[in-house]
Amino acid sequence: MKELPKPYFIVNEKIYFTDRVEEVFVFKAESGKQADAIGNLLNEAYKAAYQDGLAASLSEESRELNHTLITLSIENTRLKKLLKMSE
């Protein structure tokens, strides 16, 4: 799978978030190690939330496809009955 961008980044112990349009200051850490740890946790949480959203989207698409298949199957059965009746 393609690597997701990391929206949280650190500059001089300050953690920022970017949506590629603007950058927002999030938190000032006490040390570089703390900033790195918090930044990594935030990026992991972002990645997990993104994947959950992707899974939910695929699940919704799957439900829609199943509904379409059922509808087409019912319509196919109905048309077959009409065809037999017209013979």
CORHU-V31671 format. One record per pair of residues at least 12 apart in sequence whose ideal C-beta (glycine too) atoms are under 7 Angstrom apart, sorted by the first residue. I is the first residue (numbers start at 1). J is the second residue. D is the distance in whole Angstrom. If there is no record, write none. Layout:
# CORHU-V31671
<<I & J & D> <I & J & D>>
This chain:
# CORHU-V31671
<<4 & 47 & 5> <4 & 50 & 6> <6 & 43 & 5> <7 & 19 & 7> <7 & 46 & 6> <8 & 39 & 5> <8 & 42 & 4> <8 & 43 & 5> <8 & 46 & 7> <9 & 39 & 7> <10 & 35 & 5> <10 & 36 & 6> <10 & 39 & 5> <13 & 28 & 6> <13 & 29 & 5> <13 & 31 & 7> <13 & 32 & 6> <13 & 35 & 5> <14 & 28 & 5> <15 & 27 & 5> <15 & 29 & 7> <15 & 35 & 6> <15 & 38 & 6> <15 & 39 & 5>>
